[in-house]
Amino acid sequence: MSFDRFEELAALVPDEVVTHSLVQDVELPGGAGIMALITLDNGLDHNKPTTLGPNTLIEFGRTLESLQKRAGAGELVAVGLTGKPYFLAAGADLSTVKSLKAAEHGRLMAELGHSAYNLLGDLGVPSFAFINGVALGGGLEIALAATYRTVSTGASGIGLPEAFIGLVPGWGGVYRLPRLTGPAAALKVMIENPLSNNRMLDGRAAYDIGIADALFEPADFLEQSLQWALGVLSDASSVQARRAELSRHDDGEWKATVAAGRAFVESKTGNAAPAPGKVLDLFEAAQHRTREESAAAECEALTELMQSPQFHATVYAFLDLVQKRAKRPAGAPDAALARPVTKVGVVGAGLMASQLALLFARQLRVPVVLTDIDQSRVDKGVGWVHGEAEKLLAKKRLSADGANRIKGLVSGSVSKAAFADADFVIEAVFEELQVKKTVFAEVEEVVSPECILATNTSSLSVAAMAENLKHPERVVGFHFFNPVAAMPLLEVVNAPHTSQEVLATAFAAAKELKKSAVLVKDAPAFVVNRILGRMFGEITAVFDEGTDAATADNALRPMGLPMTPFKLLALVGLPVGQHVQESLNDAFGDRFHLSKNQQRLIDAGKQGLWEKDDSGNDVVPEETLALLEFGSSPSTSEEVLRRTQDALADEIGRMLSEGVVAAPQDIDLCMILGAGWPMHLGGITPYLDRVGASDRVNGRTFH
């Protein structure tokens, strides 16, 4: 009866794909008794994740109520919980949450989760969660509510990403996690990972920090977990001792962890997004709250955040773009046209080329050969890949066999003849058109007519690279973002002569590489660098006009970008940024400001505008200022922000009219995945609509 009050909520989502709680009785070995094993299963194939909506949670809660009665009657000695293959649960059903418009419905959703999850820990017998696969958000919190947990070494996608999507871990995660792992590890899961491209844990990492009490291989995971549970039922002392060790902390550590978390959030978001701060508020208070007090605060926070415009913007960015559109790229050819890739060549052996070699070897598991102009460079590139494999092994992100496989797959040569049997060759050499044309001409002489030639150019014309080749149809843009392993975007550039088979292969390879590919027209700087170039141009222009550095660099703080423009330019390298800006200025004229002051910094060998003083503060040294020349027309922060907003709206309007991408959603997706555009702003085009820039500049909104 306790779940009847949630029936009104469930009726609001009649189309929910229900994840059912399927129960079977398992006789534990040695006559130890019966464990009721719940399997969460939505009845769909293994590619369709199980999610948690109101109908799902009501069924789960009522199932636990019935098991609680059986336990009270002495019929059960334990209750277990696992999921269908590859999933425990992928968290709350965001489509459902998105549809809950009234505050009272959001509050009911929050309370429903607590009502169901609390039962799992209050059954009167021990409960066990067997984490066999993805356990995200509410899917991890359901496991945290159990008495004990095991995890599979094959499990991935484990985490609490709520700060990333504009919410808080509102079903007990804020309270329960630090009591298992200690505050520092809990903060990493709840704040640092979500705000670092939504990084996840795998099974081994979850075990290492104390989320799980035992770790087993996937082949016989359930059997091993049941055998382990039997042992725990007779003696849990070793489990409790391990927990005590991992969770040990004092008040000072908790306080220091909160302070570090606030500094991290400020550095990543400029405190422009409300959810991470709310997570930290709950986390800080949870130390001295009871479970019930923490639950009440979590429900209050969820109710507030679910009504916020930032959450609805985040749902558009995360659900509609990252989760849906990224998996079905607009304009991508029929996947059936794709050719197999059995060997990859990489021209160049510098850092970017070496990163590409590691990615291809690790994800495609095919031979990869690097070439460069001399043996020392080749050896350095191959050595870097081998070294990274060893680092991944040390971090337990690769097995010994996996590390050895990567080292065996990646080789080097000073001769492009090593590409003779390659299906796919990508160049990562200096960003100069004639250099790249020469490289492709040399490669074409040794590869088969079917071999794809891909360029990692960030701004140059793909068509121009292909114009003198015998087979220009084989050339495609394949633009990665740095660092390659971390950045999810891949701009697939369609030149006028690129064939559908080549495009299809590029998209198939991107999927295997676990990148989100967006189809882009062959136009200067494509999408991300063109938009960033326009932004950099406005900021360097106002600086050159006489605006002080602090005002110019911090004026875009309300956008919540992960880094200020001048710091980002220093990170990518002033010469690289200036080179892209020169390409854009050549292509589009003075709306892409080419800063003479930036060139003066480069000529003087400066790494960036800012340096740290003795107190750790950012300053522009006097000797740096002495190099520069300024106008007499400074702008205020508000003027810089509005000017930049209008410039971005103008440039994106032009890009859409030129057909650089299919729709504004693709611009948004590129900026989120390639430039770290904040989720809480929902995408750059909705943001420009909200602040009025789209209408001011283009006379209409993008959406």
C-alpha positions in Angstrom: 0.0 0.0 0.0 2.9 2.4 0.7 3.5 2.9 -3.1 -0.2 3.7 -3.9 0.5 7.4 -3.5 2.8 7.3 -6.5 0.2 5.9 -8.9 -0.8 9.4 -10.0 2.8 10.1 -11.0 3.1 6.8 -12.9 -0.1 7.7 -14.8 1.7 10.7 -16.3 4.0 8.5 -18.2 1.9 5.7 -19.8 4.5 5.1 -22.5 7.4 4.4 -20.1 9.5 1.4 -21.1 9.2 -0.5 -17.9 12.1 -2.3 -16.4 10.6 -5.2 -14.7 11.7 -6.8 -11.4 11.9 -10.5 -12.2 12.3 -12.7 -9.2 13.6 -16.3 -8.9 14.5 -18.3 -5.8 18.0 -19.5 -5.7 19.0 -22.3 -3.4 22.4 -21.4 -1.9 24.9 -24.3 -1.7 25.2 -26.4 1.4 21.6 -26.0 2.4 22.3 -22.4 3.5 18.8 -21.3 2.5 17.0 -19.4 -0.3 18.1 -16.1 -1.9 15.4 -14.3 -3.8 17.3 -13.0 -6.9 15.8 -9.9 -8.6 16.8 -9.3 -12.2 16.1 -5.9 -13.7 15.0 -6.4 -17.3 13.1 -4.3 -19.8 12.7 -7.2 -22.2 14.6 -5.4 -25.0 17.8 -6.5 -26.7 21.1 -6.0 -25.0 21.8 -2.7 -26.8 18.8 -1.0 -25.1 19.7 0.0 -21.6 17.4 -0.5 -18.6 16.2 2.7 -17.1 14.2 3.7 -14.0 10.9 5.5 -14.4 8.0 5.8 -12.0 6.2 2.6 -13.1 9.6 0.7 -12.9 10.2 2.0 -9.4 6.7 1.2 -8.1 7.0 -2.3 -9.3 10.5 -2.6 -7.8 9.3 -1.2 -4.5 6.3 -3.5 -4.3 8.5 -6.5 -5.2 10.7 -5.6 -2.2 7.7 -5.3 0.1 6.7 -8.8 -0.8 10.2 -10.1 -0.2 10.4 -8.2 3.1 7.3 -10.2 4.2 8.9 -13.5 3.0 12.1 -12.6 4.9 10.1 -11.9 8.0 8.4 -15.3 7.7 11.8 -17.0 7.6 11.5 -18.0 3.9 14.6 -16.1 2.8 18.1 -15.7 4.1 19.1 -13.0 1.6 17.9 -11.0 -1.4 20.1 -10.4 -4.5 19.8 -7.9 -7.3 21.4 -8.0 -10.8 20.6 -6.9 -14.3 20.1 -8.2 -17.8 23.4 -8.7 -19.7 25.7 -5.6 -19.8 23.4 -3.5 -17.6 22.4 -3.2 -13.9 20.5 0.1 -14.7 21.5 3.2 -16.7 19.8 5.5 -14.3 16.6 7.5 -14.2 14.6 7.6 -17.5 15.4 11.2 -18.5 12.6 11.2 -21.1 10.2 10.6 -18.1 11.9 13.2 -15.9 11.8 15.7 -18.8 8.0 15.3 -19.0 7.4 16.1 -15.3 6.4 19.8 -15.5 4.9 20.4 -12.0 7.1 20.8 -9.0 5.0 18.3 -7.0 5.6 15.6 -9.6 9.3 16.2 -9.4 9.2 15.9 -5.6 7.1 12.6 -5.9 9.7 11.2 -8.3 12.5 12.0 -5.8 10.6 10.5 -2.9 9.6 7.4 -4.9 13.3 6.5 -5.4 14.1 6.8 -1.7 11.0 4.8 -0.7 12.0 1.9 -3.0 15.8 2.0 -2.4 15.5 2.3 1.4 13.6 -1.0 1.4 16.6 -2.8 -0.2 18.6 -2.1 2.9 15.8 -2.7 5.4 14.6 -6.2 4.4 15.4 -7.9 7.6 18.0 -10.0 5.7 21.2 -9.0 4.0 20.8 -7.7 0.4 23.4 -8.1 -2.3 23.8 -6.1 -5.5 25.7 -7.9 -8.3 26.9 -5.1 -10.6 27.2 -6.9 -13.9 27.3 -3.9 -16.3 26.4 -0.3 -16.6 25.4 1.3 -13.3 24.8 5.0 -13.7 23.1 7.6 -11.5 20.1 5.9 -10.0 21.4 2.6 -11.3 24.5 3.0 -9.1 22.4 4.3 -6.2 20.2 1.2 -6.2 23.4 -0.9 -5.7 24.6 1.5 -3.0 21.4 0.9 -1.1 22.1 -2.9 -0.8 24.0 -4.3 2.2 26.8 -5.7 0.0 28.0 -5.4 -3.6 30.1 -7.3 -6.1 31.2 -6.0 -9.5 32.3 -7.6 -12.8 35.7 -6.8 -14.3 33.8 -6.5 -17.6 31.5 -3.8 -16.2 31.9 -0.2 -17.4 29.9 2.9 -17.3 29.8 3.1 -13.5 29.3 6.5 -11.9 27.1 9.3 -10.6 26.9 11.8 -13.6 24.1 14.0 -12.1 26.3 17.1 -11.8 27.0 16.8 -15.5 23.3 16.7 -16.4 22.0 19.4 -14.1 20.8 17.3 -11.1 22.2 15.8 -7.9 22.5 12.2 -6.9 19.1 12.4 -5.3 18.3 8.8 -4.4 20.8 8.4 -1.5 24.2 8.5 -3.4 25.4 11.7 -1.6 24.8 10.1 1.8 25.8 6.5 1.1 28.9 6.8 -1.2 31.3 8.6 1.1 30.5 6.3 3.9 31.9 3.4 1.8 34.7 5.1 0.0 35.7 8.0 2.2 35.0 11.6 1.1 37.8 12.2 -1.4 36.9 9.2 -3.6 33.2 10.0 -3.4 33.9 13.6 -4.5 35.8 12.2 -7.5 32.8 10.1 -8.5 30.2 12.9 -7.9 32.1 16.0 -9.1 35.5 15.5 -10.7 34.5 12.7 -13.1 31.2 14.3 -14.2 32.8 17.6 -14.9 35.7 15.9 -16.8 33.8 14.9 -20.0 31.6 12.8 -17.8 34.3 10.2 -17.1 33.1 6.8 -15.8 34.6 4.0 -13.7 35.0 0.5 -14.8 34.5 -2.5 -12.5 38.1 -2.7 -11.2 38.2 1.0 -10.4 34.8 0.7 -8.6 36.2 -2.2 -6.5 39.4 -0.4 -5.8 37.7 2.7 -4.2 35.2 0.6 -2.2 32.0 0.9 -4.2 32.1 -2.9 -4.5 33.2 -5.4 -1.9 34.4 -8.1 -4.3 35.5 -8.3 -8.0 34.9 -11.3 -10.3 35.5 -12.1 -14.0 32.4 -11.8 -16.3 32.4 -15.4 -17.6 31.0 -16.8 -14.3 30.2 -13.5 -12.5 26.9 -14.5 -11.1 28.0 -17.9 -9.9 31.1 -16.4 -8.2 29.0 -13.7 -6.7 26.5 -16.2 -5.2 29.3 -18.3 -3.8 30.9 -15.1 -2.3 27.5 -14.1 -0.8 27.3 -17.5 0.9 30.6 -16.8 2.6 29.6 -13.3 3.7 26.3 -14.7 5.2 28.4 -16.8 7.5 31.2 -14.3 8.2 31.3 -10.7 7.0 34.2 -9.6 9.2 36.8 -9.3 6.3 34.3 -7.2 4.3 33.7 -4.9 7.2 37.4 -4.6 7.9 38.1 -3.5 4.3 35.3 -1.0 4.4 36.6 0.5 7.6 40.0 0.9 6.0 38.8 2.5 2.8 36.2 4.8 4.4 38.4 6.1 7.2 38.5 9.9 7.5 38.3 12.7 9.9 36.4 16.0 10.0 39.4 17.8 8.6 39.6 15.6 5.5 35.9 16.0 4.8 36.2 19.7 5.1 39.3 19.8 2.9 37.6 17.6 0.3 34.6 20.0 0.1 37.0 23.0 -0.3 38.9 21.2 -3.1 35.6 20.3 -4.7 34.4 24.0 -4.7 37.8 25.1 -6.3 37.4 22.4 -8.9 33.9 23.4 -9.8 34.9 27.1 -10.1 37.8 26.2 -12.4 35.6 24.0 -14.6 32.3 26.1 -14.7 33.0 29.5 -13.2 30.2 28.6 -10.9 27.8 29.3 -13.8 26.0 25.9 -13.5 23.9 25.4 -10.4 23.9 21.6 -10.0 27.6 21.0 -9.1 27.4 23.6 -6.3 24.2 22.0 -5.0 25.9 18.6 -5.0 28.7 20.0 -2.9 26.2 21.6 -0.5 24.5 18.3 0.1 27.8 16.5 0.3 29.1 18.9 2.9 26.0 18.6 5.1 25.6 14.9 4.7 28.6 14.2 7.0 26.5 15.0 10.1 23.0 14.2 8.8 21.0 11.1 9.3 19.9 9.1 6.2 16.4 10.5 6.5 17.6 14.1 6.9 19.9 13.7 3.9 17.1 12.2 1.8 14.8 15.1 2.6 17.5 17.6 1.5 18.1 15.5 -1.7 14.4 15.6 -2.5 14.3 19.3 -2.0 17.3 19.9 -4.2 16.0 17.6 -7.0 12.6 19.3 -6.9 14.2 22.7 -7.3 16.7 21.7 -10.0 14.1 19.7 -12.1 12.2 23.0 -12.5 15.2 25.1 -13.5 15.8 26.2 -17.1 19.4 24.9 -16.8 18.1 21.4 -16.3 15.8 21.5 -19.3 18.6 23.0 -21.3 20.9 20.1 -20.1 18.3 17.5 -21.0 18.2 18.9 -24.6 22.0 18.8 -24.7 22.5 15.4 -23.1 19.5 13.4 -24.1 18.5 14.9 -27.5 22.0 15.6 -28.7 24.7 13.5 -27.0 22.5 10.4 -26.4 20.4 10.5 -29.6 21.7 12.7 -32.4 25.3 11.7 -31.9 24.3 8.0 -32.3 22.5 8.7 -35.6 24.6 11.3 -37.4 22.7 13.5 -39.8 23.6 12.8 -43.4 25.8 9.8 -42.8 25.7 7.3 -45.7 24.3 3.8 -45.4 26.6 1.8 -43.1 26.4 -1.2 -45.5 28.7 0.8 -47.8 31.5 0.8 -45.3 34.7 -1.2 -46.1 36.7 -3.2 -43.6 39.7 -1.6 -42.1 42.4 -4.2 -41.4 45.5 -2.1 -41.2 46.1 1.6 -40.5 48.9 3.9 -41.5 49.8 7.1 -39.7 51.9 9.7 -41.4 54.0 11.5 -38.8 55.2 10.4 -35.4 54.7 13.5 -33.3 52.4 13.7 -30.3 49.2 13.9 -32.3 50.2 11.1 -34.6 51.2 8.9 -31.7 47.9 9.6 -29.9 46.1 8.5 -33.1 48.2 5.3 -33.4 47.3 4.4 -29.8 43.6 5.0 -30.3 43.5 3.0 -33.6 45.4 0.1 -32.0 43.4 0.1 -28.8 40.0 0.3 -30.3 40.2 -1.3 -33.8 42.8 -3.9 -32.7 44.5 -3.8 -36.1 48.1 -3.3 -37.0 49.2 0.4 -37.1 52.4 1.7 -38.6 53.8 5.2 -38.0 56.2 6.8 -40.5 58.4 9.9 -40.3 61.4 11.4 -41.9 64.0 9.8 -39.7 64.4 6.8 -37.5 64.8 8.8 -34.3 61.4 10.4 -34.7 59.8 7.1 -35.6 61.4 5.5 -32.5 60.2 8.3 -30.3 56.6 8.0 -31.6 56.4 4.2 -31.2 58.1 4.5 -27.8 55.5 6.9 -26.7 52.7 4.5 -27.6 54.4 1.6 -25.8 54.9 3.9 -22.8 51.2 4.8 -22.7 50.3 1.1 -22.9 52.5 0.5 -19.8 50.8 3.5 -18.0 47.3 2.1 -18.7 48.5 -1.3 -17.4 49.8 0.3 -14.2 46.5 2.0 -13.7 44.7 -1.3 -14.3 42.9 0.1 -17.3 44.5 -2.5 -19.5 45.3 -6.1 -18.8 48.9 -7.4 -19.4 47.6 -9.1 -22.5 46.0 -5.9 -23.7 49.1 -3.9 -23.2 51.2 -6.4 -25.0 48.7 -6.5 -27.8 48.9 -2.8 -28.3 52.7 -2.9 -28.3 52.7 -5.7 -30.8 50.3 -3.9 -33.1 52.1 -0.5 -33.3 55.3 -0.4 -35.4 57.2 2.3 -37.2 59.1 2.9 -40.5 61.0 5.6 -42.3 59.5 4.4 -45.6 55.9 4.9 -46.7 56.2 1.6 -48.5 55.1 0.2 -45.1 51.6 1.4 -46.1 51.3 -0.9 -49.1 48.7 -3.2 -47.5 46.9 -0.5 -45.4 43.2 0.1 -45.9 43.2 3.5 -44.1 46.1 6.1 -43.9 45.7 9.3 -41.9 48.2 12.1 -42.0 49.0 14.2 -38.9 51.9 16.4 -40.2 52.5 20.1 -40.1 49.4 22.2 -40.8 50.5 23.5 -44.2 48.7 22.7 -47.4 51.6 22.0 -49.6 53.2 19.7 -47.0 50.0 17.7 -46.8 49.5 17.6 -50.6 53.1 16.2 -51.0 52.4 13.6 -48.3 49.3 12.4 -50.0 51.0 12.2 -53.4 53.7 10.1 -51.9 51.3 7.8 -50.1 49.1 7.3 -53.2 52.1 5.9 -55.0 52.4 2.9 -52.6 48.8 2.1 -51.5 46.0 0.3 -53.3 43.4 2.3 -55.2 40.8 1.4 -52.5 42.9 2.7 -49.6 41.3 5.6 -47.8 43.4 8.8 -47.3 42.3 10.8 -44.3 43.5 14.1 -43.1 43.5 15.3 -39.5 43.6 19.0 -40.7 41.9 21.4 -38.3 41.4 24.2 -40.9 42.7 23.5 -44.4 40.7 22.6 -47.5 40.3 18.8 -47.9 39.5 19.3 -51.6 42.7 21.2 -52.2 44.7 18.4 -50.7 43.0 15.9 -53.1 43.0 18.0 -56.3 46.1 16.5 -57.9 45.6 12.9 -56.8 44.7 10.1 -59.2 41.8 9.1 -56.9 40.5 12.3 -55.1 37.3 10.4 -54.2 39.4 8.5 -51.6 40.2 11.6 -49.5 38.2 12.5 -46.4 38.6 14.8 -43.5 38.9 13.0 -40.1 39.5 15.8 -37.6 40.2 14.7 -34.0 40.4 17.0 -31.0 43.2 17.1 -28.5 43.7 15.2 -26.3 42.6 12.4 -28.6 41.8 9.8 -26.0 39.6 12.2 -24.0 37.7 14.4 -26.6 34.7 12.6 -28.0 34.1 14.6 -31.2 35.3 13.7 -34.7 34.5 16.0 -37.5 34.1 13.9 -40.7 34.7 16.3 -43.6 32.9 15.6 -46.9 34.9 17.1 -49.8 33.2 17.5 -53.2 34.8 14.4 -54.6 34.6 12.2 -51.5 32.8 8.9 -52.3 29.9 7.6 -50.3 31.9 4.4 -49.6 34.7 6.4 -48.1 32.3 8.5 -46.0 30.6 5.3 -44.8 33.9 3.8 -43.8 34.9 6.9 -42.0 31.7 6.8 -39.9 32.0 3.1 -39.3 35.6 3.6 -38.1 34.5 6.6 -35.9 32.0 4.3 -34.2 34.5 1.6 -33.6 36.9 4.3 -32.2 34.1 5.2 -29.8 33.9 8.8 -31.1 30.8 10.8 -32.0 31.1 11.8 -35.6 29.4 14.8 -37.2 29.2 15.2 -41.0 30.8 18.5 -42.0 31.1 20.3 -45.3 34.6 21.1 -46.6 34.8 24.7 -45.4 37.6 26.6 -43.7 38.1 25.4 -40.1 34.9 23.3 -40.3 32.7 23.9 -37.2 34.5 24.1 -33.8 37.6 26.0 -34.9 35.6 28.4 -37.0 33.4 29.3 -34.1 36.3 29.5 -31.6 38.2 31.5 -34.2 35.4 34.1 -34.3 35.3 34.2 -30.5 39.1 34.5 -30.3 39.0 37.2 -32.9 36.5 39.3 -30.9 38.5 38.9 -27.6 41.8 39.7 -29.1 40.2 42.7 -31.0 38.8 44.3 -27.8 42.2 43.7 -26.1 44.0 45.4 -29.0 41.6 48.2 -28.9 42.5 49.0 -25.3 40.4 46.8 -23.1 42.5 45.6 -20.1 43.5 41.9 -20.1 41.4 40.9 -17.1 38.2 42.4 -18.6 38.8 41.0 -22.0 39.6 37.5 -20.8 36.9 37.2 -18.2 34.0 38.9 -20.0 32.7 35.5 -21.2 32.5 34.0 -17.7 28.7 34.0 -17.8 29.0 31.4 -20.6 30.6 29.0 -18.2 33.2 27.9 -20.6 35.8 25.5 -19.2 38.7 28.0 -19.9 39.0 31.7 -20.7 40.0 32.6 -24.2 43.6 33.7 -23.5 44.3 30.6 -21.4 42.8 28.4 -24.0 45.0 30.0 -26.7 48.1 29.4 -24.4 47.0 25.8 -24.0 46.7 25.1 -27.8 49.8 27.2 -28.5 49.9 30.7 -29.7 51.5 29.8 -33.1 48.8 27.1 -33.7 46.0 29.5 -32.8 47.5 32.3 -35.0 47.9 29.9 -37.9 44.2 28.9 -37.8 43.2 32.6 -37.4 45.3 33.4 -40.5 43.5 30.7 -42.5 40.1 32.1 -41.4 41.2 35.7 -42.1 42.3 34.6 -45.6 39.0 32.9 -46.2 36.5 35.3 -44.7 38.3 38.6 -44.2 38.4 41.0 -41.3 35.5 39.6 -39.4 38.1 37.1 -38.2 40.4 39.6 -36.5 44.1 38.8 -36.9 45.9 40.3 -33.9 49.2 42.0 -34.3 49.7 41.7 -30.5 49.3 38.0 -30.7 52.0 37.9 -33.4 54.2 40.1 -31.2 53.9 37.6 -28.4 54.8 34.7 -30.7 57.8 36.6 -32.1 59.1 37.2 -28.6 58.8 33.5 -27.8 56.0 34.0 -25.2 53.9 31.0 -24.3 50.9 33.1 -23.4 49.6 36.4 -22.1 49.2 35.4 -18.4 51.9 34.4 -16.0 51.7 33.6 -12.3 53.2 36.0 -9.8 54.8 35.0 -6.5 51.4 34.7 -4.8 50.0 32.5 -7.6 47.8 35.2 -9.1 47.5 35.7 -12.9 49.3 38.8 -14.1 50.5 40.2 -17.4 54.2 40.9 -16.8 55.4 44.4 -17.5 57.9 43.2 -20.0 55.1 41.5 -21.9 53.0 44.6 -21.9 55.9 46.5 -23.2 55.9 44.4 -26.4 52.3 45.3 -27.1 50.5 48.2 -28.7 46.9 49.3 -27.8 44.2 51.6 -29.1 42.2 54.0 -27.0 38.7 52.4 -27.2 38.3 50.1 -24.2 35.1 48.1 -23.7 33.3 47.1 -20.5 32.7 43.4 -19.7 29.0 43.8 -20.7 30.0 45.2 -24.0 32.5 42.5 -24.7 30.0 39.8 -23.8 27.3 41.2 -26.0 29.7 41.8 -28.9 30.9 38.3 -28.7 27.4 36.8 -28.5 26.4 38.8 -31.6 29.5 37.7 -33.5 28.9 34.0 -32.7 25.2 34.3 -33.8 26.4 36.0 -37.0 29.0 33.3 -37.8 26.7 30.4 -37.0 23.9 31.9 -39.1 26.4 32.1 -42.0 27.6 28.5 -41.5 24.0 27.2 -41.6 23.2 29.2 -44.7 26.4 27.7 -46.3 25.3 24.2 -45.4 28.4 23.5 -43.3 26.2 21.1 -41.2 22.7 19.9 -41.6 21.0 21.8 -38.7 21.7 24.0 -35.6 21.6 20.8 -33.5 24.9 19.7 -35.2 26.5 23.0 -34.3 25.4 22.4 -30.7 26.7 18.9 -30.7 30.1 19.9 -32.1 30.6 22.6 -29.5 29.5 20.4 -26.6 31.8 17.5 -27.6 34.6 19.4 -29.2 34.9 22.6 -27.2 33.4 21.7 -23.8 30.4 24.0 -24.3 28.6 23.8 -21.0 25.7 21.3 -20.7 23.6 23.6 -18.5 23.5 26.2 -21.4 21.9 23.5 -23.6 24.0 24.2 -26.7 25.3 27.3 -28.2 22.4 28.0 -30.5 19.7 27.9 -27.8 21.9 30.0 -25.6 22.2 32.7 -28.4 18.5 32.5 -28.8 17.9 33.1 -25.0 20.2 36.1 -24.8 18.7 37.7 -27.8 21.8 37.6 -30.1 20.2 35.4 -32.8 17.3 37.8 -33.2 19.5 40.9 -33.0 21.8 39.7 -35.7 19.8 37.4 -37.9 16.3 38.7 -37.3 15.1 35.2 -36.1 16.0 32.5 -33.6 17.8 29.3 -34.5 15.1 27.2 -32.8 
